[in-house]
Amino acid sequence: MSGSLTITGEGPAGLTADYIAERWPRLFHMAEAGSWPSISLNGLLSTTALLDRFEISGLERAALESQRRPNAVELHHPSLGSAWIRDNKPINETALQRTLVGMTVPQWYETLNGRVFFWLSRERLDRLRDARPYRGRPHDVLALDTAAMLHAHADEVELAHLNTGAVHRGATYPRGAGTFRRIEDYPWQERLAVAPREPVVELTIPYAVADIAALVVSVATE
């Protein structure tokens, strides 16, 4: 998908895949150190896709997919080996319940767990990497070619204007049913007016990015 709107000093009248690639030429993702060989072979999987792959079901699955995870969880499979699912410690559930619109708390967790997330800036990734739960631990940092990602997946992309994986105690901004938007439906002018320096925060792909190896331009353990 691409757009033909003229790009002005503040960007196009409506958001397009072409403009995303121009303004944010790299996307970033942080994974557990040592994950890249498996990711390159099997694709970059959401939590939901990992649970499917590792054949996790029932109450165990509900605890991982539909509830807050206070700690990272290692999955094991007799033939697949192991994989890690990151915690979601930064979510304060009291604040989440207060600000969630249009869905239940379990549905929100399922919405997050069903996506693969990318930051549009290295600054955002570094902020996550330097957060207390992850500081001092090595991670595989993936940088992707945004144009290649959008050429392959623009019709799947859904964007968010905030860090959806963090809900702080004092949060008042709503999130929920309308948080993730397709490129053509993204409230671009509204976000430009509110946050011109960072009108888009997250780029997400539902379920998995199977062709991730073809889109990555660098992998570094940091």
C-alpha positions as CSV (number, residue, x, y, z in Angstrom):
1,M,0.0,0.0,0.0
2,S,1.3,3.5,-0.7
3,G,0.0,7.0,-0.9
4,S,0.4,9.8,-3.4
5,L,-0.3,12.8,-1.1
6,T,2.2,15.6,-1.2
7,I,4.5,15.6,1.8
8,T,4.8,19.0,3.4
9,G,7.0,20.2,6.2
10,E,4.7,18.5,8.7
11,G,4.0,15.4,6.7
12,P,1.1,14.4,4.5
13,A,-2.6,15.2,5.1
14,G,-3.1,11.5,5.8
15,L,-0.6,8.9,6.9
16,T,0.7,6.6,4.2
17,A,3.1,3.6,4.1
18,D,5.5,5.7,1.9
19,Y,5.7,8.4,4.5
20,I,6.2,6.0,7.4
21,A,9.2,4.5,5.5
22,E,10.6,7.9,4.7
23,R,10.3,9.4,8.2
24,W,11.2,6.2,10.1
25,P,13.5,4.2,7.9
26,R,14.3,1.7,10.6
27,L,12.1,-0.4,12.9
28,F,13.5,-1.9,16.2
29,H,12.7,-5.0,18.2
30,M,14.2,-6.4,21.4
31,A,14.4,-10.1,22.0
32,E,16.0,-12.3,24.6
33,A,19.8,-12.8,24.0
34,G,20.4,-15.8,21.8
35,S,16.9,-15.8,20.3
36,W,18.0,-14.7,16.8
37,P,18.8,-18.2,15.4
38,S,15.3,-19.4,16.3
39,I,13.7,-16.2,15.1
40,S,15.4,-16.3,11.8
41,L,14.4,-19.9,11.3
42,N,10.8,-19.8,12.6
43,G,9.8,-16.1,12.2
44,L,9.2,-13.5,14.8
45,L,6.3,-14.8,16.8
46,S,3.8,-13.1,19.1
47,T,3.1,-14.7,22.5
48,T,-0.1,-16.2,21.0
49,A,1.9,-17.7,18.1
50,L,4.5,-19.1,20.6
51,L,1.8,-20.6,22.7
52,D,0.3,-22.3,19.6
53,R,3.7,-23.5,18.5
54,F,4.5,-24.9,21.9
55,E,1.0,-26.5,22.2
56,I,0.2,-24.7,25.5
57,S,-3.6,-24.8,26.3
58,G,-6.1,-24.7,29.2
59,L,-5.4,-22.9,32.4
60,E,-1.7,-22.6,31.7
61,R,-2.4,-20.8,28.5
62,A,-5.0,-18.5,30.1
63,A,-2.5,-17.5,32.8
64,L,0.1,-16.5,30.1
65,E,-2.2,-15.0,27.5
66,S,-5.1,-13.4,29.3
67,Q,-3.5,-12.2,32.5
68,R,-0.6,-10.0,33.7
69,R,2.7,-11.8,33.8
70,P,4.8,-10.5,36.7
71,N,7.9,-12.4,35.4
72,A,9.3,-13.7,32.2
73,V,8.3,-17.3,31.5
74,E,10.3,-20.0,29.8
75,L,8.3,-22.4,27.6
76,H,9.5,-26.0,27.1
77,H,8.6,-28.5,24.4
78,P,10.0,-32.0,24.0
79,S,10.9,-31.5,20.3
80,L,11.0,-27.7,20.0
81,G,13.3,-26.9,22.9
82,S,12.6,-23.7,24.9
83,A,11.6,-20.1,24.3
84,W,11.0,-17.1,26.5
85,I,7.9,-15.0,26.9
86,R,8.6,-11.5,28.3
87,D,6.9,-10.3,31.4
88,N,4.4,-7.3,31.4
89,K,5.4,-5.8,34.7
90,P,4.9,-2.2,33.6
91,I,1.1,-2.7,33.5
92,N,-0.6,-1.4,36.7
93,E,-3.9,-3.2,36.7
94,T,-5.7,-0.7,38.8
95,A,-4.9,2.0,36.3
96,L,-5.6,-0.3,33.4
97,Q,-9.1,-1.1,34.7
98,R,-9.7,2.7,35.2
99,T,-8.7,3.7,31.7
100,L,-9.7,0.6,29.5
101,V,-12.4,1.4,27.0
102,G,-14.5,-1.1,25.0
103,M,-13.0,-4.4,26.2
104,T,-12.3,-6.4,29.3
105,V,-8.9,-6.7,31.0
106,P,-8.4,-10.3,29.7
107,Q,-9.3,-9.1,26.2
108,W,-6.6,-6.3,26.4
109,Y,-3.9,-8.8,27.4
110,E,-5.0,-11.1,24.5
111,T,-4.9,-8.1,22.2
112,L,-1.3,-7.3,23.2
113,N,-0.2,-11.0,23.2
114,G,-1.6,-11.5,19.7
115,R,0.9,-9.0,18.2
116,V,4.5,-8.6,17.3
117,F,5.7,-5.1,18.3
118,F,8.3,-2.7,16.7
119,W,9.5,0.6,17.9
120,L,9.8,3.4,15.4
121,S,12.8,4.9,17.1
122,R,16.0,3.6,18.7
123,E,15.3,6.0,21.6
124,R,12.2,4.0,22.5
125,L,14.0,0.7,22.3
126,D,16.8,2.0,24.5
127,R,14.3,3.3,27.0
128,L,12.9,-0.3,27.3
129,R,16.4,-1.9,27.4
130,D,17.4,0.5,30.2
131,A,14.2,-0.1,32.2
132,R,14.9,-1.7,35.6
133,P,13.7,-5.3,34.8
134,Y,15.9,-5.5,31.7
135,R,18.9,-3.3,32.6
136,G,22.2,-5.1,32.7
137,R,20.9,-8.1,30.8
138,P,22.0,-8.7,27.2
139,H,19.3,-8.7,24.5
140,D,19.2,-9.4,20.8
141,V,18.4,-6.0,19.1
142,L,16.9,-6.3,15.7
143,A,16.9,-3.4,13.2
144,L,14.6,-3.8,10.2
145,D,14.2,-2.0,6.9
146,T,10.9,-0.2,7.2
147,A,10.3,0.1,3.5
148,A,10.8,-3.7,3.1
149,M,8.5,-4.4,6.0
150,L,5.7,-2.2,4.6
151,H,6.2,-3.5,1.1
152,A,5.5,-7.0,2.5
153,H,3.0,-6.3,5.3
154,A,1.4,-2.8,4.9
155,D,-2.1,-4.3,4.8
156,E,-1.5,-6.1,8.1
157,V,0.1,-3.2,10.0
158,E,-1.7,-1.6,12.9
159,L,-0.2,1.4,14.7
160,A,-0.5,2.8,18.2
161,H,0.1,6.3,19.5
162,L,1.4,5.2,22.9
163,N,3.4,2.5,24.6
164,T,0.7,-0.1,25.0
165,G,2.7,-2.4,27.2
166,A,3.1,0.1,30.0
167,V,0.2,1.5,32.2
168,H,1.6,3.6,35.0
169,R,-0.2,4.2,38.3
170,G,-1.2,7.7,37.5
171,A,-2.3,7.0,33.9
172,T,-5.4,8.8,32.8
173,Y,-5.3,8.4,29.0
174,P,-7.8,5.8,27.6
175,R,-6.7,2.7,25.7
176,G,-8.7,-0.3,24.4
177,A,-10.8,-1.1,21.4
178,G,-9.6,1.9,19.3
179,T,-6.0,1.9,20.2
180,F,-4.6,-0.1,17.3
181,R,-5.4,1.4,13.9
182,R,-4.6,0.4,10.3
183,I,-2.4,2.9,8.5
184,E,-5.3,4.4,6.5
185,D,-7.4,4.8,9.6
186,Y,-4.8,6.3,11.9
187,P,-5.7,9.7,13.4
188,W,-2.7,11.3,11.8
189,Q,-3.6,15.0,12.0
190,E,-4.8,14.6,15.6
191,R,-1.6,13.0,16.6
192,L,0.5,15.6,14.8
193,A,-1.2,18.3,16.7
194,V,-0.8,16.6,20.1
195,A,2.7,15.0,19.6
196,P,4.4,16.3,16.5
197,R,7.8,14.8,17.4
198,E,6.4,11.3,18.0
199,P,3.0,11.0,16.3
200,V,3.3,7.2,16.1
201,V,4.9,5.1,18.8
202,E,4.4,1.5,17.9
203,L,4.1,-0.5,14.7
204,T,2.5,-3.9,15.2
205,I,1.8,-7.0,13.1
206,P,-0.8,-9.5,14.2
207,Y,0.3,-13.0,15.2
208,A,3.7,-13.3,13.5
209,V,6.2,-12.1,10.9
210,A,7.2,-15.2,9.1
211,D,9.7,-13.6,6.7
212,I,11.6,-11.6,9.4
213,A,15.0,-12.8,8.2
214,A,14.5,-11.1,4.9
215,L,13.6,-7.8,6.6
216,V,16.3,-7.5,9.2
217,V,19.3,-5.4,8.3
218,S,21.3,-5.9,11.6
219,V,21.2,-8.0,14.7
220,A,23.4,-7.0,17.7
221,T,23.6,-8.5,21.2
222,E,23.6,-5.5,23.6
